[in-house]
Amino acid sequence: MRDVIMALIAGLIVGMLFKFLKLPLPAPPVFSAVVGVFGVYFGGVLLEWITKIVQH
């Protein structure tokens, strides 16, 4: 959980820095894009989980 909190804090700092420097944010502006990124990650985790179950 500490990693998640640290990543959130780092993301907030980077987001504020980019906004302060008037740069475009380095993140997808649409919620569906964020959900898509989560889906890619979750798909990888799910495949690892299924692979471990099948091998045992």
C-alpha positions, 0 to 999 in steps of 0.5 A: 500500500505504501507504493500506491501512496508514494505513486499517488504523491509523485503523480500529484507533484508531477501534475502540479509541476506540469500545470505550473510550467504550462505543459500538457499533462502527461496523462490521458484526459479521458476517464475511459483511457485511464480505465483502459490502462487499468484493464491492460494491467489487470489483464496481465495480473489475471493471466499470471494468476491463471498460469499459476493455478494451471501449473499447480 
